[in-house]
Amino acid sequence: MNLPLFSWMLAGLVGVGLFLVLRQLLDIVADLASGLAGTLRRRWLPGAARRLLAFQDASPEPREKKGEALSTRALLESLVMWRPAWIVSGTLAALLLSDRLLSPLAFTVIAVAGELFRSQRRAAQLRKMDADAAHLIVQFHSRYPLNRSLQRTLNDSISILPTGSIRRAAAECLARLNMNQKALDAVQPLREIRHPVVARFARLLADVQDTNQEVFLDTLRLLKEEVESRMELHQQSRQSLTLVRSTARVLQVVVVAAASAASLLPDWRFYFVANARNWMLFLGMLGVAALGSFYIEAELRQLEAG
């Protein structure tokens, strides 16, 4: 390969890194705006107005796309969440480059990018599950005192839930209740969801037939208040970690740019390929950078989860 080709590859890597950083910043701004709007809504609107606004903002059930487009999208979603797919991609890129410096750099960048992408997707899925669980419990709490019917209240609450695992589990629970199954058996789909709030809600529904209505409503109110407090705490933690996450992304881009420059600039390239010791030093720096990225991402996820 000649030097102009190396320069284009370096510019491409830097461009991809800047694109990822800008995309992350846009997601952060959207999260901040959403959190600010939610905080103002909770602070200034009374309870009745909040419930009315929730009913007005409720969107109709989205239609699931069927056919080839849906199957292709599902295949791609499962593929990008599969760790060996990223490892194979990095290995193929390394083999195509066939360079002592660029090959390990390409493998490391693709492997780290894949792991960070998978981590962010899992975090987004957990946030969606938290939001769906909170939405279900809040809607159930606001409707049950009026309906006094488990099936009717659950049906009304499900109708405005977004598509997801909690909606499917709640719909299956409602179907079992409509078949006159006991509440203890009907809530089994909700119990199978690995989420602490959903598990508590399922246990509460399972005992509704053997619990005094006043006790049931008090327990439901406490669970709703805990869910709202939990969501607000998670939102505050995400906002407080915004600067840390942005700084980590910028540092990752700087590390990739520095490693690319060391692989392409003649003087640095000659130094790292001169002997095995210098080459192992280059590999060691890549390994430290990758491990640091994994560690920072794990710490941020743990702090965000609270």
PESULVEN-V780929 format. One record per run of one state. SS is the DSSP state (hx for helix, st for strand, lp for the rest). FROM is the first residue (numbers start at 1). TO is the last residue. If there is no record, write none. Layout:
BEGIN
SS:FROM:TO / SS:FROM:TO
END
This chain:
BEGIN
lp:1:2 / hx:3:44 / lp:45:46 / hx:47:57 / lp:58:67 / hx:68:80 / lp:81:82 / hx:83:97 / lp:98:101 / hx:102:147 / lp:148:149 / hx:150:158 / lp:159:164 / hx:165:178 / lp:179:182 / hx:183:186 / lp:187:187 / hx:188:191 / lp:192:195 / hx:196:206 / lp:207:207 / hx:208:210 / lp:211:212 / hx:213:240 / lp:241:241 / hx:242:264 / lp:265:265 / hx:266:273 / lp:274:275 / hx:276:305 / lp:306:306
END
